[in-house]
Amino acid sequence: MEHKVEITKTARYYTFGDITTAKHIWFCFHGYGQLGQFFIRNFEHLDPKENFVVAPEGFHRFYLDGVSGRVGATWMTKEDRMQDIDDYVAYIDLVYERVIQPHRTEDQKLIAFGFSQGVATV
């Protein structure tokens, strides 16, 4: 018989730019096998005074090739998928509430961007 228990988990997210001057706030979600710290680099060509980027990272990290080497992350798999979705939605909501919402003004445009598995996450 399956049982579940809720735990506290520490999750990473990365930012780029200045939210106080940004005209555009980007909430960006990486694809399968990517890490937030590398995914956010795709947005560093944007003017950091006019753009603020937040890139949360999926909870589930794994070795990309065997049992060592580069590591990637994923948002979900087919195993207990709905629970994983509930968990990461709560995490994304918390990042929004703590990082974006306190500084957001009405004239700032919020853009949700997903790549690969990040599209389903958005």
Phi, psi and chi 1 to 4 in degrees:
 res  aa     phi    psi   chi1   chi2   chi3   chi4
   1 MET       -  131.9  175.9  179.5  -74.0      -
   2 GLU   -82.0  141.2  179.6  179.0  -72.1      -
   3 HIS  -132.0  158.7  -58.1  -86.6      -      -
   4 LYS  -134.1  153.0  -65.0 -177.6  179.3 -176.8
   5 VAL  -140.2  137.9   61.0      -      -      -
   6 GLU   -83.6  143.0  -72.5 -172.3   25.9      -
   7 ILE  -131.0  167.4   63.3  166.2      -      -
   8 THR   -93.4  134.2  -59.5      -      -      -
   9 LYS  -130.1  142.2  174.7  150.4  178.3   63.7
  10 THR   -94.1  128.8  -59.2      -      -      -
  11 ALA  -124.5  148.5      -      -      -      -
  12 ARG   -98.7  149.6  -58.0 -171.1  -63.4 -165.0
  13 TYR  -147.1  157.6   67.1   91.1      -      -
  14 TYR  -126.9  149.9  -62.0   84.8      -      -
  15 THR  -131.2  157.8   62.9      -      -      -
  16 PHE  -147.1  136.3  169.8   79.5      -      -
  17 GLY    99.8 -172.9      -      -      -      -
  18 ASP  -121.9  108.2 -175.7  -11.1      -      -
  19 ILE   -66.0  -24.6 -162.7  166.3      -      -
  20 THR   -74.9  -22.1   62.8      -      -      -
  21 THR  -112.4   -6.5   60.5      -      -      -
  22 ALA   -67.2  138.8      -      -      -      -
  23 LYS   -92.7  -24.2  -66.6  178.9 -177.5  175.2
  24 HIS  -126.9  130.5  -57.9   95.6      -      -
  25 ILE  -110.7  121.1  -62.0  172.4      -      -
  26 TRP  -103.2  124.2  -62.1   75.3      -      -
  27 PHE  -108.0  104.7 -145.8    2.3      -      -
  28 CYS  -116.4  134.9  -60.8      -      -      -
  29 PHE  -122.7  120.9  -60.4   87.8      -      -
  30 HIS   -69.1  167.7   65.4   78.1      -      -
  31 GLY   -92.2  178.4      -      -      -      -
  32 TYR   -57.7  130.2  177.6   82.3      -      -
  33 GLY    82.1    4.9      -      -      -      -
  34 GLN  -101.6  163.0  -63.8  178.8  -47.7      -
  35 LEU  -116.1  146.4  -67.4  176.3      -      -
  36 GLY   -56.8  -38.8      -      -      -      -
  37 GLN   -64.3  -28.3   65.4 -177.4  -38.6      -
  38 PHE   -92.6  -34.3  -59.0  116.5      -      -
  39 PHE   -62.1  -40.3 -177.0   64.8      -      -
  40 ILE   -64.6  -23.1 -160.3  166.1      -      -
  41 ARG   -60.3  -23.7  -69.5  179.6 -175.1  173.8
  42 ASN   -66.2  -12.8  -67.4  -64.3      -      -
  43 PHE  -110.4    0.6  -57.7   89.8      -      -
  44 GLU   -73.2   -5.7  -70.0  178.8   -8.2      -
  45 HIS   -80.7  -13.2   68.5  -80.0      -      -
  46 LEU   -73.7  148.5  -61.5  172.6      -      -
  47 ASP   -65.2  117.1 -178.2  -16.8      -      -
  48 PRO   -68.8  -13.7   22.9  -29.9      -      -
  49 LYS   -82.6  -25.5  -69.7 -177.9 -179.0  177.5
  50 GLU  -105.9   -7.6  -65.6 -162.6    6.7      -
  51 ASN  -135.6  135.4  -64.0  -84.0      -      -
  52 PHE  -122.2  126.9 -179.1   71.4      -      -
  53 VAL  -116.4  132.8 -177.6      -      -      -
  54 VAL  -120.7  125.7 -179.7      -      -      -
  55 ALA  -125.5   93.1      -      -      -      -
  56 PRO   -67.3  158.4  -15.4   27.9      -      -
  57 GLU  -116.7  137.6 -175.7  174.8  -88.3      -
  58 GLY   -56.6  148.6      -      -      -      -
  59 PHE   -66.8  -33.1  -69.4  148.9      -      -
  60 HIS   -96.6  106.2  -47.9  -71.5      -      -
  61 ARG  -101.0  150.0  -70.3 -173.6  -71.5  -88.0
  62 PHE  -157.0  160.0   59.3   95.2      -      -
  63 TYR   -74.0  133.5  -68.6  111.1      -      -
  64 LEU   -74.6  -23.8  -66.0  172.0      -      -
  65 ASP  -140.8   94.0 -172.5   29.8      -      -
  66 GLY    79.1 -131.8      -      -      -      -
  67 VAL  -118.4   18.6  -65.5      -      -      -
  68 SER  -161.4  175.6   65.7      -      -      -
  69 GLY    94.1 -149.8      -      -      -      -
  70 ARG   -61.3  146.5  -73.0 -171.1   45.6 -139.4
  71 VAL  -114.8  143.4  172.8      -      -      -
  72 GLY  -127.6  174.2      -      -      -      -
  73 ALA  -131.8  158.9      -      -      -      -
  74 THR  -138.1  153.4 -175.9      -      -      -
  75 TRP   -84.2  -35.1  -68.0  100.9      -      -
  76 MET  -163.9  162.3   70.2 -162.0  104.5      -
  77 THR  -130.5 -175.6   64.9      -      -      -
  78 LYS   -73.6  -21.7   67.6  179.9 -177.0  178.1
  79 GLU   -75.0  117.4 -176.4   66.1   27.6      -
  80 ASP    54.0   40.6 -151.5    8.8      -      -
  81 ARG   -54.6  -47.4 -178.0 -179.2 -168.7   88.1
  82 MET   -65.8  -35.0  -64.5  -47.0  -65.1      -
  83 GLN   -68.0  -41.8 -175.4   63.5   60.5      -
  84 ASP   -60.3  -41.4  -77.1  -14.1      -      -
  85 ILE   -63.9  -45.0  -68.5  170.8      -      -
  86 ASP   -58.0  -42.3  -72.1  -14.3      -      -
  87 ASP   -66.7  -45.1  -69.9  -15.8      -      -
  88 TYR   -75.6  -26.2   76.8   61.4      -      -
  89 VAL   -65.8  -40.8  165.4      -      -      -
  90 ALA   -62.9  -39.8      -      -      -      -
  91 TYR   -64.0  -46.9  156.5   55.9      -      -
  92 ILE   -63.0  -42.4  -69.7  166.1      -      -
  93 ASP   -59.0  -42.1  -74.3  -11.5      -      -
  94 LEU   -66.2  -41.8 -173.5   60.4      -      -
  95 VAL   -61.1  -45.2  170.9      -      -      -
  96 TYR   -58.7  -48.7  177.7   84.5      -      -
  97 GLU   -63.4  -34.4  -69.8  166.6    9.5      -
  98 ARG   -91.6  -32.8  -69.9 -169.8  179.9  174.3
  99 VAL  -100.5  -42.4  178.4      -      -      -
 100 ILE   -97.6  -55.7  -62.9  173.4      -      -
 101 GLN   -53.6  -42.8 -169.9  173.7   31.3      -
 102 PRO   -64.3  -20.6  -19.9   30.6      -      -
 103 HIS  -110.7  -10.2  -54.3  -76.5      -      -
 104 ARG   -74.2  136.9 -171.8  166.7  178.1 -141.4
 105 THR  -112.6  165.1   62.2      -      -      -
 106 GLU   -63.3  -27.9  -71.5 -177.1   21.5      -
 107 ASP   -86.1   -4.3   58.6  -29.0      -      -
 108 GLN   -85.7  134.2  -69.6  173.3  -46.3      -
 109 LYS   -90.1  127.3 -175.9  176.4 -176.8  178.9
 110 LEU   -95.1  125.5 -179.8   62.4      -      -
 111 ILE  -118.5  123.4  -58.0  162.7      -      -
 112 ALA   -98.0  125.9      -      -      -      -
 113 PHE  -129.1  130.3  178.1   89.9      -      -
 114 GLY  -130.4  144.2      -      -      -      -
 115 PHE  -119.1  131.2  174.4   75.5      -      -
 116 SER    55.3 -120.1 -178.3      -      -      -
 117 GLN   -62.6  -21.8 -166.0  179.9   56.2      -
 118 GLY   -66.4  -24.1      -      -      -      -
 119 VAL   -64.0  -46.9  173.6      -      -      -
 120 ALA   -63.9  -32.5      -      -      -      -
 121 THR   -67.6  -43.1  -56.8      -      -      -
 122 VAL   -62.3      -  168.1      -      -      -
